[in-house]
């Protein structure tokens, strides 16, 4: 095979990938989904905390450069479904999707106590925590209705619906959480668990960087208004 023919084949292959990505984005838009992560950089996002996040190979990486919160700076979010597609770098890593944060974050502690964290951690028992701290739950507040996560490096799709005071989490097409403000929750057991109390119907959202060791990769963050 000649050099020019090899170049031509590579060019066609790259073009096909680009067309596929554009079709996927177009399909999402046609179905009412709005992309918050563009797959190239962190436009529209801000980081608070001790570290920072980056985009590499089209994936938003959390945890690599230290702890903190990467939040969507485009305004508060409510009456919608948020969809994230993610995987872990290792067999198990820790992250979370923060929702219903009442004020724009200026540091990464406030959202823990005044928003909700939809947990990403398949094996909380390794850190001395129970199932109330597992993937798809409202961290320390709800017991999972099902175990629906896929093993660490496999891609997972999580959809979080904010319908007024109701929060529904569906993981890989299985409902894991269905919580309405006022539902009973367990007492606060650990000092790093969130303060109990009602959260607003709308709020800021963000992605957690737990630590240097916990690396979670996101390839999609989209939002779709409810009818």
N, C-alpha and C positions, 0 to 999 in steps of 0.2 A: 504494500500500500504506500502510495506516495505521501510526502509530507503535506502537500496541499490538500489531498483527499482526507487525511487525518484531521486537519484543521477544519475542513468543511463539516465533517461528521460531528466534531466537538461543538462547533457553532450551532448546528441544528439541534443537538441534544440540549444545550444551554437554552436555546430559544424555546424548546418544548417545555422545559421546566418553568421558564418565565411565564409562558402562556397558561400553564396549569395553575400557577400561583395567582395570576390575574383572574382566571376564571373562578377560582375558589373565592377570592375577595369579592368579585362581582356577584357571585351566587349569594354570599352572605349579605351584601347590600340589598340585593333583590328581595331577600327574605326579611328585611327590616332590621338587620344587625348593623351596628355602627362599630367600626374598629377603633379601639382606644390605643392599641399597640400596633405601630406600622411595620414592624418586622425589620426595621433598619436602625433606629435610634430611640432615644427616650423623649422625643418631642411630646409635649403635653404632660409630662410627668415630673415630679420633684421628689428629692430624697431628703429625709431627716434622720439623723442618727450618727453613729460613729464611723460608718463605712460608706460605701457607694455601690451602685449597680451599674451594669453595662450590658450591651447587646453584642453577642458574638455568634456568628454563623446563623443569623436570623432569629436567635433565641434570646429572650430576656432572662438574664441569670441573676438569681437572688442568692445571697449568702456568701458568695465568693470573697467579697471584700469587706466583710464585717457586718455587724448587726444594725438594723434600722428599719425604716418604713419607706417604701416607694409609693407615693400616692398620686392619684389622677388629679391634676390641678385644674381641670376644666369645669369644676363646680360640683355641687352636691348631686347625688344620684338617688332616685327612688321611683316607685311604681314601674318596675322594669325587671328584666331578667339579665343577670350578668353571667357571661359564659367564659370560663378559663379552660385552656387545654394545657396540661403540664405533665412533666415527668420528673422523677428524682434522678440525680446523678449516681447515687449509691443505692444499696439495697433498701436503706431507709434514710430519709432526710426530713427536716422539719421546716415548715413555712406556714403561711396562712393567708387568707383573703379577708381583709378588714372591710367592714360595712357599717353603715349607720353612725359614722363618726360625726358628732354634732358641730365641731369647729374645724377649720382648716388646720392641719397639724403643723406645729412649729417645733415639736420634738416627738420622739417615738414612744413615750410612756403614756401620754394622755389617751391615745386611741385604745389602749388595752383596757382601761377602766371605764371609758365612756362610749366606746363603740362595741361591736361584736367581732370576734375573730372566727371565721369559718376555718377550722383546723385542717392542716395537711400534715399528718404524722401517722403512718400505718402501724407503728409499734410503740405506743406511748408507754407500755410496760417496761421498756428498756430504761426509761427515765423515772420509774417509780410512779407512773400515773396510770389511771384506769381508762375504761372505754369512753368516759365522758370527755376525754382529751384526744380522741381518735379522729381520723380523716372524715370530714363531712359534718362533724358536730359543731355547734356553737360552743367554743372552747370552755369546758368545765361546767356548762349549763344544761346541755341536752345529751340524752343517751341515744346512740345510733339506732335507727329503726332496722338497719341492715348493714352488713359489711360488703361494700361494693368496690373497694379500691383494687387497682391492679398493682402487681409487684413493682417495686422501685423504678427501674429504668423504662417501664412501659408507659405509654401515653394514657392519660386519664382526661375525661371531660367532665367538668363540674359546672352545673348551672344553679345559680342562686337567685331565687325569685323574691323580690321585695314588693309585697302587696299590702300597702298600708302598714299595720302593725304585725303582719304575718310574714315569716321568713321560711321559705321552703328550699331545701338543698337536695338536688338530684345529682348523683354521681354515677356516671356510666349507665344512665337510663334507669337507675334504681333510686327511689326516694330514701334518703338517709335521715333528714331532719324536717320536721314540720312544727314550727314554734310560733305562737302568738303571744304578744306582750301580755303579761298577767298570768301566763302559765306558771305552774310551780317549778322551781329550780332548786337544786341542792344547795345547802349552805356552803359558803366559801371555806374551803379546807386548807388550801395552801396560800402562802402570802403573796405568790406571784399570780394568783388567779384574779380575774377582774372583779371589781366592785359590782354587786348586784344592783339592778334598777332598770327602769324603762329606758329604751333608746328611741331616738326620733324616727319618724316614718321615712325621712330622707336624710342623707348624710354623705360625707366624703368616703371614698373607698381607697384601698391600698393593698400592696403586696408586702408581706413580711420577709425580712432577712433575719433569720434566727441567730446564725453564727457562721464563722468561717467554715466549719465542718459540714454545715447543712446547706447543700446546693440543690435548689429546685429550679428547673428550666421551664419557661412559659413560651409557647409559640402563638397563643391567641388570647387576647382579652377583648371581648366584645360586649355590647350592651344592646338590649332591644326593649322598647317601651311595651308595657302591657296594653291590651285593647282598651 
